């Protein structure tokens, strides 16, 4: 069965050969906008994100294979809304089938190292012969050209390469911070989806397809805009600053009532500073010359933060937020995952929705965070089981006879 979901991109079909976060998330975004996204895997080598540190329900999985392939919540999150087929691209029959699928598609996503598609004889010139206006977005670590083109990396090494690690951590730390968050994967995925949308617009205007060479490393380095300007304009190489800001004071997180609870507060203008003073009850210390203007507050940041922390400790994060926001001061509780999911504002949007998974039951998933008029993106369809939509794609969409699909299945091609 095909997807019945209708969105602004419902007339487009995308072949998704991506794996892990960077390769899988673009198709998830496009599926949320209505594309029919077909995830292409091989039974011999499927997306490794199917494994991993997800919640494993071995007692509920009908087979050992399913307990290994279908129980990773990360995979469910970035592959929901897609169809799924199995196809072995290492054999001629598999490559021929893939090219027939290309003829019926608009765009392709891959995050192989640069020479993999060429090795399969499925690189862009070959794909163009099958479909002259096809769009291919290839995500790799360092791009398809340059001395580092064959580099292999994980999220942590991409952070190191980008220069972002050297900006994270507390001021004066000698060891760079390396947070276990895949900023490079997320950013590359968003750039990929955006690039495909732009290429579809270009194709619709000119009839010409595109090959998009996307470097995840370069995508991550876009976070360094201010640091690069600081170096090129002032000759300084920024290092870790903790919660400090070059020009804003106060600027940081402060302790509040509760176990390990915090609130974030930031002031830019003098008007905002006076609003914060009013929220705190205009204590005598706020009249100290050390805090008379932004320059003085920045110089005496340590003392300033200590005073503010004495006030915030007496209240909950929401009480501090209400007192600040009502006086035009930016403040917000530092939310953990549970607070984020249960916050009334995010429920009202809504920012999440439930997907019914055949093993897990109801799973709460994030919704793509934009609204387009009356259209709210988000497909309440679970991630595909390995090869789940083979019958729909091969028999119904491509019209392959039962005898041929039986042969392909028996030989391991599909």
C-alpha positions in Angstrom: 0.0 0.0 0.0 1.2 3.5 -0.7 0.9 6.5 1.6 -2.5 8.3 1.4 -1.2 11.4 3.2 -1.5 14.6 1.2 0.8 17.6 1.7 2.3 20.3 -0.5 4.9 17.9 -1.9 2.6 14.9 -2.4 3.3 14.8 -6.1 7.0 13.9 -5.5 8.7 10.6 -4.9 12.1 10.4 -3.2 14.4 7.4 -3.0 16.1 7.3 0.4 19.4 5.4 0.6 20.4 7.3 3.6 21.5 5.7 6.9 22.0 6.8 10.5 20.8 10.4 11.4 22.3 12.5 8.7 21.1 10.2 5.9 17.7 9.3 7.3 16.5 12.7 8.6 16.2 14.5 5.2 13.7 11.9 4.0 11.8 12.2 7.3 11.4 16.0 6.7 10.3 15.5 3.1 7.8 12.8 4.1 6.3 15.3 6.6 5.8 17.7 3.7 3.9 15.0 1.8 6.6 13.3 -0.4 6.4 9.6 -1.0 9.7 8.6 0.5 11.0 5.0 -0.2 13.7 3.9 2.1 16.0 1.5 0.2 17.9 -1.1 2.2 19.5 -4.5 1.6 18.7 -7.5 3.7 22.5 -8.2 3.6 23.3 -4.7 4.9 20.4 -2.6 6.3 20.6 0.8 8.0 22.8 0.3 11.1 20.6 2.7 13.0 18.1 -0.2 13.2 20.5 -1.6 15.8 21.8 0.5 18.7 20.9 1.9 22.1 17.1 1.9 21.6 14.6 0.2 23.9 14.7 -3.5 22.9 11.6 -5.5 23.4 12.9 -9.0 22.7 9.9 -10.6 24.5 7.5 -8.9 22.2 9.3 -9.4 18.9 8.0 -12.4 16.9 11.5 -13.4 15.8 15.1 -12.8 16.8 15.7 -10.8 13.6 12.9 -8.4 14.5 14.2 -7.9 18.0 17.5 -6.8 16.3 16.0 -4.8 13.4 12.8 -3.2 14.6 13.3 -2.1 18.2 15.5 1.0 18.1 13.5 4.2 18.9 16.1 6.4 17.1 15.4 4.6 13.9 11.7 5.0 14.4 12.0 8.7 15.0 14.0 9.6 11.8 12.3 7.1 9.5 8.6 7.5 10.3 6.4 8.3 7.4 8.4 6.4 4.9 7.8 3.3 2.8 10.5 0.6 3.0 11.9 -1.9 0.5 14.9 -4.2 0.3 17.2 -4.2 -2.7 20.7 -5.5 -3.1 22.6 -3.0 -5.2 25.7 -5.1 -5.4 24.2 -7.4 -8.1 23.1 -6.5 -11.7 19.5 -7.4 -11.1 19.4 -5.1 -8.1 21.0 -2.2 -10.0 18.6 -2.6 -12.9 15.6 -2.5 -10.5 16.9 0.6 -8.9 17.3 2.4 -12.2 13.7 1.5 -13.0 12.7 3.1 -9.7 14.8 6.1 -10.6 12.7 6.5 -13.8 9.6 6.9 -11.5 11.2 9.2 -9.0 12.2 12.9 -8.5 15.1 12.9 -6.1 17.6 10.5 -4.4 19.4 10.8 -1.0 22.6 9.0 -0.1 25.2 9.5 2.5 27.8 7.0 1.3 31.5 7.8 1.0 32.1 9.5 -2.4 33.0 6.5 -4.5 30.3 4.0 -3.4 27.7 4.9 -6.0 30.4 4.9 -8.7 31.5 1.4 -7.5 27.9 0.3 -8.0 27.7 2.1 -11.4 24.9 4.2 -10.0 26.7 7.6 -9.9 25.1 10.7 -11.2 25.8 10.3 -15.0 24.3 6.9 -14.9 21.2 8.1 -12.9 20.8 10.9 -15.4 20.6 8.4 -18.3 17.7 6.7 -16.5 16.0 10.0 -15.6 17.5 13.2 -17.2 16.0 15.6 -14.6 16.8 13.5 -11.5 18.1 15.2 -8.4 20.7 13.5 -6.3 21.8 14.8 -2.9 25.0 13.1 -1.7 26.0 13.7 1.9 29.5 12.9 2.8 31.9 13.9 5.6 34.1 16.3 3.7 32.5 16.5 0.3 33.3 14.7 -3.0 36.4 16.7 -3.7 39.6 17.8 -1.8 42.3 16.0 0.1 39.9 14.7 2.8 37.2 13.5 0.5 37.6 9.8 1.6 37.4 10.7 5.3 35.2 8.5 7.5 33.7 10.1 10.6 31.1 9.9 13.3 29.3 12.9 14.9 32.0 13.4 17.5 34.8 13.6 14.9 32.8 16.0 12.7 32.4 18.2 15.8 36.2 18.2 16.2 36.8 18.9 12.5 34.4 21.7 12.4 36.1 23.8 15.1 32.9 23.8 17.3 34.4 21.7 20.0 37.0 24.4 20.8 34.1 26.9 21.6 32.3 24.6 24.0 33.0 24.3 27.7 33.8 26.6 30.6 36.1 29.5 30.2 39.7 28.5 31.0 39.2 24.8 30.4 42.2 23.2 28.8 40.3 20.2 27.4 37.7 20.9 24.7 34.2 19.8 25.3 32.7 17.2 23.1 29.0 16.8 23.7 27.4 13.6 22.6 24.9 15.4 20.4 25.1 14.9 16.6 25.0 18.6 15.6 26.8 17.7 12.3 24.2 15.0 11.4 21.2 17.3 12.2 22.6 20.3 10.3 23.6 18.2 7.3 20.2 16.7 7.2 18.4 20.0 7.2 20.7 21.4 4.5 20.0 18.3 2.4 16.2 18.6 2.6 16.5 22.4 1.9 18.8 21.8 -1.1 16.4 19.2 -2.6 13.5 21.6 -2.3 15.6 24.3 -4.0 16.6 21.9 -6.7 12.9 20.9 -7.3 12.0 24.5 -7.8 15.0 24.9 -10.3 13.9 21.7 -12.1 10.3 22.9 -12.4 11.5 26.1 -14.0 14.3 24.8 -16.2 13.7 21.1 -16.7 17.2 20.4 -15.4 18.2 18.1 -12.5 21.0 18.6 -10.1 23.8 16.7 -8.3 24.2 18.2 -4.8 27.6 17.6 -3.2 26.9 18.2 0.5 29.7 18.2 3.1 28.5 17.4 6.7 31.7 19.0 8.0 31.0 22.2 6.2 27.4 22.1 7.4 28.7 21.9 11.0 31.1 24.7 10.5 28.2 27.1 9.8 27.8 27.3 13.6 31.1 29.2 13.7 29.9 32.4 12.0 30.7 34.8 15.0 34.0 33.0 15.7 35.1 33.4 12.1 34.2 37.0 12.1 36.1 37.5 15.4 39.2 36.0 13.9 39.1 37.7 10.5 38.1 41.2 11.8 40.0 41.3 15.2 42.7 38.7 14.9 41.5 36.8 17.9 40.7 33.0 18.2 37.8 32.6 20.5 37.8 29.8 23.1 35.2 28.3 25.5 33.1 30.9 27.3 30.7 28.8 29.3 27.5 30.7 29.7 29.2 34.1 29.1 28.2 36.3 26.2 30.6 38.9 24.8 28.2 41.8 25.2 25.1 40.6 27.2 25.2 40.7 31.0 23.5 39.1 32.8 23.5 36.1 30.5 23.3 32.5 31.9 21.5 29.9 33.9 20.8 30.3 37.6 19.7 27.9 40.3 16.1 27.7 41.4 14.0 25.7 43.9 14.1 22.0 43.3 16.7 19.3 42.7 19.1 20.4 40.0 16.6 23.0 38.6 17.7 26.1 36.7 16.4 29.1 34.9 17.9 30.9 31.9 18.0 34.8 32.0 19.5 37.2 29.5 19.4 41.0 29.3 20.6 43.1 26.4 19.3 46.7 26.8 19.3 48.9 29.9 15.5 48.8 29.8 15.7 45.0 30.2 18.2 45.4 33.0 15.8 47.7 34.8 13.0 45.2 34.2 15.1 42.5 35.9 15.8 44.8 38.8 12.1 45.4 39.2 11.4 41.6 39.1 13.9 41.1 41.9 12.3 43.9 44.0 15.0 46.5 43.2 17.4 45.2 45.9 20.1 47.6 47.2 22.9 45.8 45.4 21.4 46.7 42.0 22.4 50.4 42.7 26.1 49.4 43.0 28.4 51.2 40.5 29.7 47.9 39.4 26.4 47.2 37.7 25.6 50.7 36.5 25.8 49.9 32.8 26.4 46.9 30.5 30.1 47.5 30.3 30.4 47.5 34.2 28.1 44.4 34.5 30.2 42.6 31.9 33.4 43.4 33.9 31.8 42.3 37.1 29.9 39.3 35.8 30.9 36.9 38.6 29.5 39.1 41.4 26.5 39.9 39.3 25.7 36.2 38.7 26.1 35.5 42.4 23.6 38.2 43.4 21.0 37.0 40.8 21.5 33.4 41.9 20.6 34.4 45.5 17.3 35.7 44.3 16.5 32.9 41.9 17.1 30.2 44.6 14.1 31.5 46.4 11.7 30.7 43.6 10.8 28.0 41.1 11.9 28.4 37.5 8.3 29.3 36.4 8.0 31.9 39.1 11.2 33.6 38.0 10.1 33.3 34.3 6.7 34.9 35.1 8.3 37.8 37.1 10.8 38.4 34.3 8.7 38.0 31.2 6.0 40.3 32.6 8.6 43.0 32.8 10.0 42.4 29.3 13.0 40.3 30.3 13.9 37.1 28.4 13.7 34.1 30.8 12.7 30.5 30.7 13.0 27.4 32.9 15.7 25.0 31.8 13.4 22.1 30.9 14.2 18.4 31.1 12.6 16.0 28.6 9.6 15.3 30.7 8.9 19.0 31.3 9.3 19.7 27.6 6.8 17.1 26.6 4.2 18.1 29.2 4.5 21.9 28.8 1.1 23.4 28.1 2.4 25.6 25.2 4.0 22.7 23.3 0.8 20.6 23.9 -1.3 23.4 22.5 0.8 23.7 19.3 1.0 20.6 19.3 4.7 19.9 18.9 4.5 16.1 19.2 2.0 13.4 18.1 1.6 9.7 18.6 2.5 7.0 16.1 1.3 3.4 16.4 4.1 0.9 16.1 3.4 -2.8 15.8 5.7 -3.7 18.6 5.8 -0.6 20.8 2.2 0.5 20.6 1.9 4.3 20.8 5.2 6.2 20.4 5.4 9.9 20.9 7.2 11.6 18.0 8.4 15.1 17.4 6.5 17.0 14.7 8.3 19.0 12.0 8.4 22.5 13.6 6.7 24.7 11.0 3.1 25.4 9.9 2.2 26.2 6.3 -1.2 28.0 6.4 -3.8 25.4 7.5 -1.3 22.6 6.8 0.4 21.1 9.8 3.2 18.7 8.7 3.6 15.4 10.3 2.7 11.9 9.1 1.4 9.5 11.8 2.8 6.5 10.1 5.5 4.4 11.8 8.9 3.7 10.4 8.9 0.8 7.9 9.8 -2.7 8.9 12.6 -4.1 6.8 11.1 -4.8 3.3 7.6 -4.0 4.5 6.5 -2.3 1.2 8.2 -4.6 -1.3 4.8 -5.9 -2.6 3.4 -2.4 -3.1 6.6 -1.0 -4.8 7.6 -4.0 -6.9 4.2 -5.4 -7.9 1.8 -2.4 -7.8 4.0 0.6 -8.6 6.5 -1.1 -11.0 4.2 -3.8 -12.3 6.7 -6.6 -12.0 5.0 -10.0 -12.5 4.6 -12.4 -9.5 6.9 -15.0 -11.1 9.7 -12.4 -11.4 9.3 -11.0 -7.9 9.4 -14.6 -6.6 12.7 -15.2 -8.5 14.2 -11.9 -7.2 13.1 -12.7 -3.6 14.4 -16.3 -3.8 17.8 -15.1 -5.1 18.1 -12.4 -2.4 17.9 -9.4 -4.7 14.8 -8.1 -2.8 
